[in-house]
Amino acid sequence: MRKIAIASAAVLSALGAFSQGRTIPAEKPRLIVQIVVTQMRYDYLQRYSDNFSNRGFKVLLQEGAICKNAKYSYSLTQTAPGLATIATGANPSTHGVVSDMWYIPLLDQNMKAAQDSKAEGVGGFGELGKHSPRNLLAGTLGDEIKVANKNSKVIGVSLDPTSAVLLTGHSADAAYWFDPSTGKFMTSSYYTKALPKWVDDFNQKRFPDIYIYNKWGLTRPLAQYVSTKENFDTTAKPLLKAPAGDALGNVFKSKSKPSYEALITTPYGNNLTKDFAIAAIVNEGLGKDDATDLLTITLDANKYIGRKYGPTSIEMEDTYYRLDEDMGHLLRFLSENIGKQNVLVVLTSDNGVANAPKYISHGKIPSGSFEPNRNLMLLKIYLNATFGRGEWVKSYHQKQIYLNRTLIEDSNLKLQDVQAKTATFMKQFSGVSQAIPAYALEYSNFTDGIMQKIQNSFYPQRSGDVIINLQPGWVDTDEEATSSNSPYSYDTHVPLIWYGWKIKRENISTKVDMMDIAPTISNLLDISWPNASSGEPIEEIVK
């Protein structure tokens, strides 16, 4: 822990002094810091609050405006759709980012949400560099900030390229992400031809090397943790099972060299992201003048830790205690160097997460695991028996079944007939609540309930031929502890906290759609809303 503290202190000392700014709030915030903690369910901040310090999350909870009923209004609650919705003020049915990945029939390949074959890595190599916001079909808050004032800067920071790219938008000055093969931050040719000197300097300091040589031990005695000691949540071997100070398994252990890849599945990934974000603020001069800047920070480590160990595991709890320290460090830096009155902080999440079925079954709550590999194999057998031998299913990704449309056409079959039979067959599996053929979503209009949320996730050119929705408590998983991908409250209900600038302390209980974030900030800045936004300004924030 001492090495980590030294690393964070080194970041600040190496960056130098930064003027504090005025004490009276500016007409508009000089800097907007949009923080997205991946897979942060609404109850986490309350669940762990007794063990939080007075410098991090409690500052936001005690001094900020808390939207207690903020939810996503679509069904496929994954990282990419969530970030795109926050940025555009629109649902996936409009902005087109329906999932973290979708199948492209014409190319006969899967496409990641921010994948771009035209882009090349800058400061890194391979597929990790082939990312840009070109797949995002709508404008973003960052785009409107750039249109309103060409001197404003928009920058995104994260471990994952998708997170950095989608949350900032098309006109961003830069988006940076972590390359686990080199331990350095990189970008793509969509933004620049070469990394700025300050990014090269940051990479040369090799802060990841400090983190990967630290064991992940408990931050406090085991008895103080809220999570159950039995750790029913996890399908992986529990990492944290001893009091602080005891020797624990080193997750970075390697025979040849330290693994930067493992950094992503530990709280140190959040440490590193926060350090880089502070470096960006200082070296890019964010918040130094009256041209409002936007910095997006996506903390990706949480979703990987949650998937591996479970959302109520001791590992997940310890991650939040460490994140609380990071949050305190960031808020203190913003207050001392830019001024709380000049900074608008918006904290939220891309989605919640379901409890692992093994965990909630102890409370006799209905739950289970949908096994896609097994069930898809049975579907293929059924389709072969019904329509003849052939590769009738081309792809499956998180509750979306993509059929072989070329084969269907060549066989003189009607696409709707094959979709309907596929949907009917899938409804027979345990845990399946709905299986909806694409034609029903494309040509019908659902105005409420689960079906409306499923339709809000549907974009005809990218969505599957059949969309599956599981019963509450069921998760689509083969290997991970749990998943986030449903229209139910544990996946759609997330924290949303506004802090700083002219924000007053209050609890907001009225219903807030996550599409409302972008138009709310646009209203505060008195600029145009993102071009496809269908959200509304949050009245309690803009009044």
Secondary structure, DSSP 8 states (H G I E B T S, - for coil): -HHHHHHHHHHHHHH-------SS--SS-SEEEEEEETT--TTHHHHTGGGS-TTTHHHHHHHSEEETTEE--SS---HHHHHHHHHHSS-HHHH---SSEEEETTTTEEEETTB-TT--EESS-GGGG-B-STT--S--HHHHHHHH-TT--EEEEESSHHHHHHHH-TT-SEEEEEETTTTEEEEETTT-SS--HHHHHHHHTTHHHHHHTS----SS-GGG-SS-TT-TT-SS--S--S-TTS----TT--SSS--SGGGGGSTHHHHHHHHHHHHHHHHTTTTSSSS-EEEEEEETHHHHHHHHH-TTSHHHHHHHHHHHHHHHHHHHHHHHHT-GGGEEEEEE-S------HHHHGGGT---EEE-HHHHHHHHHHHHHHHH-SS--EEEEETTEEEE-HHHHHHTT--HHHHHHHHHHHHTTSTTEEEEEEHHHHHH----SHHHHHHHHT--TTTS-SEEEEE-TTEEE-SSSS----SSSHHHHB--EEEEETT---EEE-S-EEGGGHHHHHHHHHT----TT------HHHH-
